[in-house]
Amino acid sequence: MPRSTAPRTSTIRAAAPSVPAVKLADAGDAAAKNKALMEDIRLLGRLLGDVIREQEGKDAFELIERVRQLSVGYRLKKDASAGRVLDRLLKNLSADQTVSVIRAFSYFSHLANIAEDRHHVRRRQHHERQGHQQDGSLALSFERLHKADVRSADVAQMLTQAYISPVLTAHPTEVQRKSILDAERALAELIGARDDLPTERERAANEALMRARITQLWQTRMLRYTKLTVADEIENALSYYQSTFLRQIPKLYAEIEDHLAGFAVPSFLRMGQWIGGDRDGNPNVTAETLKMALARQSEVALRFYLTEVHALGAELSISQMLAGVTPAMAALAEASPDKNPHREDEPYRRALVGMYARLAATLQALTGTEALRHAVQPQNAYTSPAQFLADLGVIADSLKRHHAQALVAPRLAPLMRAVQVFGFHLATVDLRQSSDKHEAVVAELLREARLHPDYSALDEDAKRALLMGLLNDARPLRVHGAAYSDLAQSELAIFETARTMLARYGREALRHYIISHTESVSDLLEVLLLQKECGLLAGPNGGTLDGGAVNALIVVPLFETIGDLRQAEPIMRAFYALPGITELVVRSGGEQDIMLGYSDSNKDGGFFTSNWELYRAELALVGLFGPLREQHGITLRLFHGRGGTVGRGGGPSYQAILAQPPGTVNGQIRLTEQGEVIGSKYANPEIGRRNLETLVAATLEATLLHTSGTKSGAPKAFLEAAAAISEGSYAAYRQLVYETPGFTDYFFAATPIREIAELNIGSRPASRKATRAIEDLRAIPWGFSWGQCRVALPGWCGFGSAIDAFLGTGDDRDDKLRLLQKMHKQWPFFRTLLSNLDMVLAKSDLRIASRYCELVEDQKLAKRIFSAIKAEWERTHAALSMITGEAERLQSNPALARSIEHRFPYLDPLNHLQVELMRRYRHRKEGAPENERLQRGIHLSINGVAAGLRNTG
């Protein structure tokens, strides 16, 4: 933080990029484009510096500033002496000094994110004013559709059958407390308002408010001292609905309707949620948790409606003496319990008072909570969102018919759209559990009923035959008075609660039941049987398959590992070949969701092989479901389990959707949003809407613009090359991660995996079993740990060796290289893969990563493993440059390159300090007074690095 020339001011500022990481042809233009960004970063940094000096004192401030200067010199000026001085300085800090420095640089990362988000909005608005649209914008997508002669009627028709759903999940990479999120949202609003403040006085007042928020941040505990609960995760997720989704999704629909002038747009974009329903590996999620999640979701939706209805009452002050109303509107006003004489000639207000009373009664009935204000007592609760929507429709129709159309668009139309999208349930909650748990419960039910003593010992064919027989038997399995295990009682309670919740909140509240680790047809049949046992597979003749049963929840297999992905099509083919299954799906709505896991397949087989096997599985599933769609009207919907990192399926959503194989999108897509990526995408309302817009735009283009004439999406030569690369990548990845002696020991020593497991950032454990085996470790902390130490191994490992093996040393090497270059130019799948690889390599830093080797007690092991990692990284870097023709990373993404360049000098000290604190903590004396501060410093550094990289989980 350099000293300012002005008295009593200070700044944490971004250093001038004297040695650009990427050489830009328009360097002058780039500086101009970023001028406002740099001004915002300097302002926020100066305010943070002022707060630090005020709160921590001059010595602390000057220490932090010294660290900043040395880090900038080491990173940007390549000053080796600065690096050595920085190293000595950081190693000699006390525990208290270390925590202070970490807090400063962590908060700077958070503030830089806010400034970058604001600049992203600013630049996009500038481009739109200039008539230049960016990829992912609806305007550009509709322009492309128009050029391809796709009519508005065709788009509208496609949207009637479309279903797009981002699904928020709770995973142990979201390191933010809600208190911090709320303060940062307030800061984002203040920094966003500065561009429109005309006077110095207004800007000074704005700056004072920002200083207050930064003071709040500095004095707010960044870490949780207790383990994050599922209730905490629910509240964190709901904050995004309140800040972004409830208002921005209706705006997005309005924009789509503007592009489709004259055509109504159905509510095809809906939110999904795992939090409260995802039990896989999380014993804290129970039937009571599910009830709580749905009640809180309903409360958020209903309180939003109450607020909007109250505001409408203030706005629709229309007097019947000055403007008429329709008979339906008059009847709605007359039915209101509001008899206040002051509103006797104000039918809209009287009607809205009555509607508020009905919503308040609905809130009481569905959530047990009270509305904040009452003009009349809550009464006559709405039994469905459709009733509430019908009343709003009566108001809208009356306004339109009596020359008040202008009053519909600002608030009433968005409210109506919100009710269509969010209902009384807010978001669809997915239920998820591991297949082995279902098997255990079914085995117990059969054992207690004396139908089979050891179901689990049966082979697959015998299991299928037994399960099919039970699905066609109207009798229940449970024996009255039998003492069932806690597992069986807990699992059955989930299914029974789901039936109750569906009746209370409606069909959209619960739609999907996801089966983790689906490895056989019996895994699907077991869930059908458990639904039947609890009344969710119902109909004539006791809900039997051959008796016309209807299934309440879509049974969704999740194929996760490489082996599972290869078996996806055979399993689904065998499932639909069973008698009665196709008919059951048709009767139940004709929808089949299939979830594809990116994280575990990557941990299992590496970055390239994971993506290739996903591609192949999607093609195979489309081939299977094509006839089922044509003959029976069954819709296939792929659910992409994408994480934050590229190694877990992350990366830009627009490119990812367009890179899907032909026929796999078809207007249908669900995808997970996880960890801190949720915050980076949706904390800022404007950016949140743009990210949702990107999903819609990509889905429109992937569905309606056919870029390939082949069913596979690529020429045979491309496919054969990808298969060969996958084989080589798989071998190289497995050899390093699973077959190299000592690799597991290196991983647990040279990454913060142990410290992450202790951090209160998720409600589930880091490992599925109490072992050190990588196979048992969850994919999320696996990737998170590699990201923290700046290796990012899951995002690139194996690719370099695979390309070397593919090219070989023969006479055809140049021909093979030209083929790869052609694939990069012409094949969206391969191009997107390499683009993501480019980003991962740019964000990794083996110079920083080498510091973590110091934590490995066996230094010979550390040197051997790190040398292997470094060699593979260098092979990958070289291979990528050969194929793309770009010697520097992010050469084609200068905006991200500049972002990295500006923020890495502030990120580096966090990594250096993380290493030093981990070293001290791992050699701590039990009971030493500084242990708590050491642990807190490590956890703060994890927070700061995650914020700085933005997609570490």
N, C-alpha and C positions, 0 to 999 in steps of 0.2 A: 504494500500500500504506500505509494509515494507521497511524500509531503506535498501539501498544496501550497501555492503562493498566497492564497487567501488565509486570513487568520482563522484558527479554530476549525478548519475543515480538513478532511482527509478523504482518501479514495482507495478502493481496490479496483484497479483498472486493468483492462486487457492490454497487453503489451503490443507495441507497433510491430507488425509482421515484417521484420527486416529480412528474414530468410523464408520466403513462402514455401510451404510444403508442396504446393502445386503451382506451377507457373501458368499464369492466366494471360491469354492474349489481350484481354481487355482489362488489365490491372487497374487502370485509372477509373474505368467504369465501375469495376467491382468496389473500389474504395468509395465511390460516390453512392453506390447502392447500399453500402453498409454504414454510411455515415450516421443515419438515425439509430441504427442498432448500437454502434459504438458509443454514441451519446447516452443511450439508455443504460448500457452496461456501466459506463463511467459514473453516471448519476447514482445508480443503485450501489455500485462499489464504494463511491464516496460516502454515501449515507451509512453503509455497513461499517466503513472505517470509522466514521464519527461515533457510531454507537459502540464499537469495540473500545475506542479510546475512552469514551465516557464511562462504560460499564467495567472495563478490565484495567484501565489505567494506561499511562504513556508507555511504560516498559513493555507491556503485552502487545500494544499496538506496534511498537517499533520492531519487536521480535517477529511478528507476523509479516511486517513489511520487508524485513530482511530476508525471510524465507521466500517471499514472493519474488524479490529481485534476483536471488540466486537461482530460483527455479526457471524464471524467464531466461536468464543468461544461459543456463544449461540446455534448455529445450530449444529456444529460438536462435540463440547466438552461437550454439554449439561450443560453449566455453567449458572445456573439461575441468579447468581449475574451479569454476563455479560449482560444478557437480561435486568435486571433492570437498569443498568448503561446506556445501549444503549437507553432504553426508555426515560430516563431523558434527555440524550444528545440531542436526536432528537427533543423532545418537546421544547427545549430551543433554537433551532437554529433560526436565523433571516430568513426572506424570501429569502434574497440573498444567505445566506449560504445553505439554503435548496435546492435552484435551483442548486447551484454548486455541492452539493453532489449527487443530482438526476442525473444530467448530467453525472457525473463520472461513476456511477453504470449502467446507461442506456447504455453508450457507451461500458462499459466493456461487457455487455450482447451481444451487437452487435459484438464485437471483438471475444468473445468466440464462437459465432455462426460461424464466418468465420473459426476459428481454427478447430472446430468440423467438419465442412463441408470438409475441406482439409484432416483431418484425416480419414474421412469416405472414401474418394477417395483413400487415401494411403493404408488403410487396405484392401479395395476391390482389388486393384491392387496386393497387396501382396498375397491375397488368390488365385487370378487368376494365378499368377506366380507359386504358389505351386500346381496348379491343383485342388484347392478346390473352387467349385462354391457355391454361396449363392442363397437362394430362391429369385426368381425374376429375375435372370440372364437368358439371352437367352440360354447360353451354357447349364445350368442345365435343362431348360425346354426342349430343343431339345434332351438332353440325356434321359430324362424321356419319351419323345415321341418315341424315338428309342427303348427303352426297352419295350414299349407297342406295338411294331410292327407298329407304325404309320409311313408310308413312307414319304419321302420328297415330292413326287408327291401329297400325300393326303394333306399335309400342304399347298403346293402351290395352290392346288385347293380350299381349304378353304379360303385362303387369297384373291382369286379372288372375293369372295362374302362378304368379311369382311369389316367392317367400324368401326374404333376406333377413338374416338375424345375427347380429353380433351378440355374443354371449359372454357376460362378465363372469370371471371365475376367481376364486380366492386361492392364491398360491403363495408360498413363503418367499416371495421376492419383493412384495410391496412393503417397502421399509418406512413408509410415511405414516405418521399419526394423523388422525382427522383434524386435530387442532392445528397442526402445521399446514395441512391442505387448505383449511379454511382461511388462514392468514395469508397464504400465498395467492389464493383466489382474489382476496381483497387487494393485494398488491398488484395483481395482473389487471384488475379493473382500473386502478389508479394510473398505472403506466400507460394503459390503453387510452385513457382520457386525455393525456397530455397533448396529443397531436391537435386536439380541437380547443385548447384553451388559448384565448386570444391575448390575455393581458398577463403582465409579470406578476400582478397581485394574485391572480387565479393560479398561476403556476407555482408560486411560492406556497400558497395554501395546499395545493396538491402535494408538493414536496414535503410539507410538514406532516401530512397524513401518511405519506410513505415512510417517513422517519418513524412515526408511531408504530406502524405495522412491523418494521424491521426491529424496533425495540421489543415489540411483542414476541417476534420470532426468537430473538436472542435470549429472552427471559423465559421462553417456553421450552420445557424438556422435550428434546427431539426423539428420545427413545422411550419405549414402554418398559416399565420396571416389572410388569407382570406379563405372563403369556397372553398373546392375543387370543381372544375368544371368538367363536363363530358369530356371536352377537356384535362384536366389534367389526368383524369383516362385513357383516350385513350393513351396519351403519356407514362404513366407509363407502361401500358400493352405492347405497341409496343417496349419498351426497352428490353423486354425479347425475342422478335423475333430477334432483332439485336444482342443480346449477346449470345443467346442459340439456338432458334428453327431453324433459317435459315441454320445454319451450322451443328447442332447436329442431326437433323432429317435425312438428307441425310446419315450421318455416321451410323445411326441406320439401315437404309435400307440396306446399304452395309454389315453390320454385319449379317443381316437376310439372305441376298443372299449368304454370305459365308457359312452359315449353310445349305442352300438349293442349293448347287453347281449344276449348270446346269439348274436351274429353275429361270425364271424371276419373280420378285415380283411386283405386282401392287401397286399403291399408296393408300393403305387402311387406313393409319394413317394420319389424317388431323386435323388441329387446328380449334377450334371454338371460338367465341367471343360473349359476351353479351353487351359489352361496346359500347354505341352508338345506340343500338337497343332495350334495355330493358327499357320500359316505365312504368312498374308496380310500382306505388308509386313514380315515379320520374318525376315531371313536366318539368324538365330541358332537357329531351330527346324529341326531335322534329324531323320533317322531315329534317331540316337543320343539326341537329346533326348526323343523319344517313348518309347524304351526306358527311359530314366532316369525319366521321369515315371510310367510305369506301375509300374516297380519300386519307386519311393518310395511311391507310393500303396498298393501291396500291402503294403509293409513296415509302414506306419502301421496298416493294418487288422489285419494278423496280430499285430503287437506289442500292439495293444489286446486282441485275443482271448487272447493268452498271459497278459496281466496279469489279465484277468477269470477265466480258467480257474484260474490260481494262487490268486486270491482265493476262488473257489468251493471249491477244495480245502481251504482253511482253514475255510470255513464248513460244509461238508458232512461233519462229523466223525461221522456216524451209524454206530453200531455194529450189525452184523448180529445181535448177541446181543440187541439191544433192539428192532429194527425189521427187518421182512423186506424183500426186494427182489423185483422181477419176474425171471423167467428171463432176459429180455434183458439186464437190468442185471447179473445175476450173470455172464452170458457176457462182457459188456463189461469187467467187473472182472477176470475170469479171463484175458482176452486181453491185459491190461496187462503190460508188462515189469517192473512194480514188484513186487519180491519182498521188500520191507522187512517184517520180522516185526512191527514196531510198527503196521503198517497192515493186518495180516492179516484183522482182523474189520471193516475199514472199506472196504466195496466202492466207495463213491462216490469216496473219496480215491484208491484204487488206479486206478479207471477214469480219473479226471482226470489222474493222473500219466502214464498212457499217452496220453491225448489231448494233453497238453502236449508229450510227446515227438513225437507225430505233427505237431502244429502247428510245433514247432521245426524238424522236417525239412522241412515245407512252406515255412517261411521261408527255409531254406537253398536249397531248390530254386528258388523263385520270385524271390528277391532277392539270394542270395549272402551274406546276413548271418547272424549267430549270435544265438540267444536269450540273454537275460541270465542265466538260471539253468537248471540241469539236475539233476533228481532221478535221471533215467536218460538215456542217450544219445539224441539225436534219431534217430528211425527211423520207417519205414513212413509216409511223407508222405501226406497227404490229396490225392487227385487232383481233388477238387472241393469247393466249399463245402457242397454237398448232403450229402457224407459226414460232414463235421464237424457239420452241423445234425442229421443223423440220430442221431449219438451223443448230442448234447445232448437230443434228443427222448426218447431211451431213459432218460436221467436224470430228465427232467421227468415222464415217465409213471410211473416207479417211485416217485418222491416222492409224486405225487398218489394212487397206489393204496395207499400205506402211511402215510396220515395225516400227510404232511409237505407238504401243499399250500402252507402258509404260507412255505416256503423257496423256492418257485419265483419268486414275484413280485419280490423285492428285486433279484436279480442274474441269475438264470438266464433268466427270460423276456425281460428287456431284451437279454441277450446273444444269445438266439435271434433276436430281431427284428433286431438289428444284423447278424447273419450273413445273414439274408434280404435286407436292404437293401444292405449293403456288400460281401457276398461276399468274395472274395480280391482284388477289384479296387478297392474303395473308392468310386470314382466313374467314370461314363462319360466318357471323353475324346473330345471332338469333334475331327475333322480338318477344317481349313479352309485353302483356298488360293484365289487369285484366278483367275477364268476365263481370263485372258490367258496365265497360266502353263501351264494345261492345254493350251490351243490350241498354244502353242509346242512343248510336248513331243510332242503328237500329230503336228504338222507335221514335226518332226524324225524321228520314227519312220517316218512314211510316206515321207519323202524318202530315208532310208537304205535302206528296203525297196524303193525304186523303184516304189512304188505311186502316188505323186503328188508332183510336184516342188515344188508351192507350195500346200499345203492352205489356208493363211491367205487366199490370194487368191480362193478360191471364194466364191460367194454362198451364202446360207443354205440354199436348197433343195439345192444340190449337196453341201454339207457333210452335210446330213441323209442324203441318199441314200448317200453314201460310207460314213458311219459306220454306218448300219444294215446295209449289206452286210458290213462288217467284224465287226459284232456277231453276224452269222450265219455267220461263217467260223471254223472251229475252229483255224486255223493262227495261231501267234503272229506278232507284227510284228517283234520284235527280230532283228537279224542278228548272228550269232555273229562276234565279232572287230571289229565296227564301233566307231569311236571316237565315242561320244556325248558331248554337252556336259555340263558340270557340272550345269546345270539339269536336264537329262533324267535323269542318273544320280541326282541328289538326290531328284527327285520320284518316280521309280520305286522308289527305296529306301524311301520312306515307305509306298507301297502294299504292298511286299513285307514290310516290318516289321509292318505292320498285320495281315497274314495270320498271321505268327508270333505276334504278341501275342494275337490272338484265340484261337489254339490254347493258349496258355499261361495266360491269365487268364480266358477265358470270353466268352460272347456279350455280356455287359453292359459289358465293358471298353471296347469300341469299337462304336458303333451308327450314328453319323452322319458323313457327309462333306458339309461345307458349301461351296458354291460362291459366293464373293464376286463381286459384279458380274455376276450372271446376267442376260443380255440377250437370250438366244435359246435355242431348243430344243437346238441343237448344243452349247451349254455343258454341258447335262446328259448328252448322249450321249457327249461326250468323256470324262467321268469314268467312265461305265459301261465304255467301251473300255479305259481305263487299269486299271480293276479287273479286267477280263477278262484283260488282258495279264499281270497279277500274281497270278492265281489266286483273286481275290476274287469273281469272277463265274464260278461253277463248277457242274458237274453233268455229265449225260450229253452226249456228242458235243462235248466240249471246251468246255463252258460257253457255248454259243450261245443266243441268244434263242429261236430256233425249236426248240431241242433240249432245252428244259426246265431251263434254267439257274436257279440261285438266287443272289441278290445278297447278299453279306455285309454291306455297308454301305448304309444308306439314303442315297440321293442327295438332298441338301437344297439347293434353290435359295435364294439370299439376294437379295431384291429391296430395293434400298437407296435409290436416288434417286427423285424424283417420277416421272420417266419410266419407271423400272423398275417401280414400284408399279402404274402404269397398265397395264403389259404383263404383270403377274403372271398374271392369269386366261387371257389368250390364249396365253401360252407354255405353261402347264400343260395347257390344253385340247389344243393341238397335240401336246404330248408324249404324252398319253394316247391320242391318236388314231393314233399310230404302231403298226403291227402288232407284237404281242408284248409291249408295255410293260405294259399292264394285267395280263396273265397273269404277267409277271415279278414285279411288285409283290405280287400275290396269293400267289405261291409263296414269296416272300421274307418273308412275315409280314403283308402287307396294311396297312402303315403308310406314310404319306407326310407327312414333316415339311416345312414351308415356313417359312423365316425371313424376318421383316420387319424392315427396318432403320429405326430411329428417328433415328439420329444424322445420317447422310448426307442423308436426305430433309429433315431440318430445315435443315441447312447449305445444301441445294440450294434449298428453297422456303419456309423460314420455319416458325414454330411451328404456326400454325393449319392451313396447307395440308398440312404433313406429317401431322398427326393426321387430317385429313379424308381424305387419299388413302389412309392406312392403313385407315381405316374402310371406305372404298369397296372397296379391294382385298380386305379380309376378307369382305365381303358377297359379292363376285363369286366368291371361291374356295369359299365355303360353297355357293353355288348350283351350282358345277361339281361339287363332291365329294359333294353329296347323292345323286344317282343312282349314283355310283360306290360309295358306301357301301351303298345299298339293293341294287344288282345284284351287287356283287362283294365286299362286306364290307371295303372299303378305308377306313381311318380317317385323317382329316385331323387333323394336329396342328400348330398354329401356334406358332412359336418367336419370341418378342418380343425383339428386340435392344435392350433398354432400357438407358440409361446412368444416371448419377447425377443429372444436372441435368434439369429439366423440358424444356429444349431438346433433350435427348437421350432423351426418353421416360421420365424419372424421375418421382418423385412417389409418393404412397402406393399400394402394390400392391393393397390391397383395393378401393379405388375404381376403379383402373385396370382390374382384371379385371371388375368389375361393369359398367363402361362399355363393355365389348366388345359388338359387334353380336350379335344373337340367333343362336344356333347355332354360334358360333365357338369357344366353350370346350368344351362337351360332354364335360367330364371330362378334357380333354387340354390341357395347356399347358406350355410351356417358356419361361423368361425369363432373361435374363442379369443377373447381379449384378456390378457393375463398380466399380473404383477404390476410393476411401475409403468408399463406401457399404457395401462388404463389412464393413469394420471397424465402422461405426456400427450395422449390423444384426446382426452375428453375433459380435462380440468378447465381448460379455456373454452367457453361456450362457442365462440366463433370457429376455433380450430376443431372442436368437436363436431360441429355441423359439417365442416369441410371433410373430415374423415368419414362421416356417414355418407356424404355426397360421393366420395370416392368409391365406396362399396357399391352404391347404386350405379354409378357411371360405368364401373368395370363390369358389373353384372349385365348391364344393357349391351355393352359392346361384345362381351364374351358370348352372349346369347344370340344377338341379332346380326353381328358382323362376322361372317364366316371367312376366316383368314387362311384356311387350309382346305384343300380339296381331298385330303386323305383322312380316313377314319382314325388313324393314329396321330395325326397332327404333324407328321414329319416324314421325309423320305426314308426308305429302308436303310440307306447308308448311315443316316443320322442315328436311327434306332440301334443299329448294330454297334456303332461307335460308342453310344451311351452305355450299352450293355457291357462292352469291354472295359470302359472306364470304371463302371460300377464294380465290376469284378476285381479290378486292380485296386480300387479305392478301399473296398471292403477288406481285402487281404492286408493292405498296409495298415489300416486303422485297427483291425483286430490284432495284428501282430504287435503293434505298439501298446495298445491299451490293455489287452487281455492276455497277451502271451509274453510280454517282456518281464522278466523277473524283477521284482521290486517296484513295478510301476504303481501298484496300489499304495505301497508305503510312501512313495514319492508324492503321490496325489494328496494323501492325508497330511503330509508334512509341509508341502510347498504351496498349498492353497489354504484359504481360511475356512475350509469345509467344517472343521470342528467348531470354530467360533460362530459360523452361520447357524449351526445346529443349536447353539445356545441362545441365539438372538430371538427375541420375542416378536418375530415378524410373520408368523403364520400359526394357524391353529392345528396343523398336522405335523407329525415328525418328519425329519429329513430323510429317514430311511424306512423302508417297509419292514425290515427285520433288524434285530439288534446284532448286526455284523458289520465288518469293514469291507465286505465284498462290494465291488462296483456294481455287480448285477443286482444287488438288493437296494442300492441307493436310488432315490428318486431322481428322475431326469432333471428336475428343476434345480435343486441345490447342486447337482453335478455341473450343469451349465453355468449357474450363478457363480460358483467357486472359480471356475476357469476365467470367467469375465472379470471378477474382482482382481485377480493377479495379472490381468492384461495379456493372458495367453489366448483366451477365446478358442481353445482347442476344438470344441465340438463344431465350430463353424467353418473349419477348413481342413482338418486332419485327413490325410489319405489322398487328397486330390493331386498333390504334386507327384507322388510316387505313381499314381495311376496314369497320369499323362506321360511320364517318362516311360512307363512300360508300354503304353499304347503306341507312342511314337517309335520306340525301339531305336536301333542303330542301322537299320537296313537301307537299301536304296529308295524305299518308298516313304522314308521319313518326311520328306518335304511334301509329298502328296497328302499324307495323313495330317500334317499341320495345316495345310490349306483346307482340308475337310473340316477341321475343328474351327478354323476361322470362318468358314462358311456357315457352320452351325451357329456360331455366335451371332452372325449377322441376320440369319433367316429364321431361326427357331426360337420363339419366345421362351420356351421352357429353359433352354440352355443359356440364353442371354440373361434371363432373370437370375438363374443360378449363379452365373459369373458376376453379375452386378452385386448380389448379396455377398459373395465371396470377397469382392473388392472392398466392400464396406467393412467386413470383419477384419481383414488384414490391415486396413487403415487404422482401425480402433485398437488393434493389438499392439503391443510394444514389448519386444523381447528384451530390450535393455532394462526396462522396469521389471519384467518377469524374472530376469536373472537374479534380482535381489531376493526373491522369495526362495531361491535355492539355499540361501544362508540358513534357512529354518530347518533344513534336512540334516539330521545329526550325522548320517553316513554321507560324507562329502563325495566319496567315490561314486556312490549311487546317484547323488544329485547331479554330478557332472555327466555321468553316463546317460541318465534319462533326459536331462535338459539338452544335451548335445543332440540326442535323437529327435527331440521336439524341434529344436532350432533347425536341424537339417531338413526336416519335413516342411517347416514353415518356409524356408528359403526355396525349396523345390516348388512349393505351391505358388509363391510369389513370382518366381521365374516363369512357371507354366502359364499363369494368368497373363503376364506381360506378353508372352509369345502369342497367345491366342487373340488377345484384344488389341495388341499393338500399342498399349499404353504403358510406358515405362514407370510412371508415377501412379500411385494409388489415388483413386477418386478424381482422376483427370477429367472424367466426363460428368462429375458432380461437384462443381466448384463451390456451391453453397455449403455442402456438408464438409468439404475440405477446409473451408475458411472457419467453419464452426469448430472443427477439431483443432485447428491451428490456434484459435483464440483460447480455447478452454483447457487444453492439455497442460500448459504451464501451471494451472491452478489445480489440476488433478494429480500431477506427479507427486507433490508433497504428501498427499493423502496416502498414496501407495507406499512411499518411503516410510512414513510414520506407521502405517499399518504393519509393515514388516518388523519395524523396531519394537512396537508394542506387543506383537505376537511372540517375538523372541523373549521379551521380558515375562510375558504372561505364562508362557509354557515352561519357564524356569522359575516360576514364582515360589515363594515360601508360603506354605499354608498359613492362613491367618494374618498375613502381612497387611498393614493398613492401606497400602497403595493398590492392592489387588482389584478392588472395586473400580478405582479410577482407570487402571489398565484395561479392564474389560470394557468399561464404558467408552474409552478412547477407541478401542478396536471396533466396537459396534457403531460408533459415530463415523469412523472412517469407511465402514461398509456402506453406510447411508450416503456419505458424500461421493464415493466412487460410483455407486448406482445412479445417483442423480447426475453426475458428470457424464457418464456414458449413455444414459437414458434407455438403453435396452440390454441390461446385463442379465435379466431373468426372463 
